[in-house]
């Protein structure tokens, strides 16, 4: 594998400085929480609420991918993380609104239910914070 040029090395480390460190930590914690929740729910009680359990698994994949891209760094990873944060926010808003308007559609909650209320609203705040940081850390 070729060694990145000096400018690329700087860009790679840029995402995990300052607030980026906190974002990586929070996305990592959310990844572990969402993976644990979805694996447990799918293995023990999938039939009772398959949509909710699959949505928790989707959230886990999104969180893990964003964590990876933030750690990896670089301009392509920053853009990929920005797109994923926007998709994550859309998912949280759609699922959150759906669970508020039609709670019977979700016999079991998801990570994004009620805008992430079960996770102290971190699921709705994290992508907003992530997008702000990723836009701010864009290469000049």
C-alpha angles and dihedrals in degrees: 000000000000119000112248117246119256094263091052092050089053091049091049093055093041095081095057098052126098111340089004089073091056091047092052090049094048094045089048092052091046090049092054092045095048094044091049093047096046096044091049093046094046093048098044108029112008095137095059096061113000095166093054093047094048091048090053089052090050089051089051092053092048092049092047092049093049090048090051094048093048091051093044093052127184131115097282091050090048091053092046091050090048091053091046092049089052091048090047091052091049089050093049092048094046096044092039092053092043092053092049095047098039111020091167089068088068112048086175124037126246130213087262097044114131089002092301097307091153088058096046091264090290091132091064096039098044099065092046091051090043093052092048091050094045092050091048093049093052114130114258 
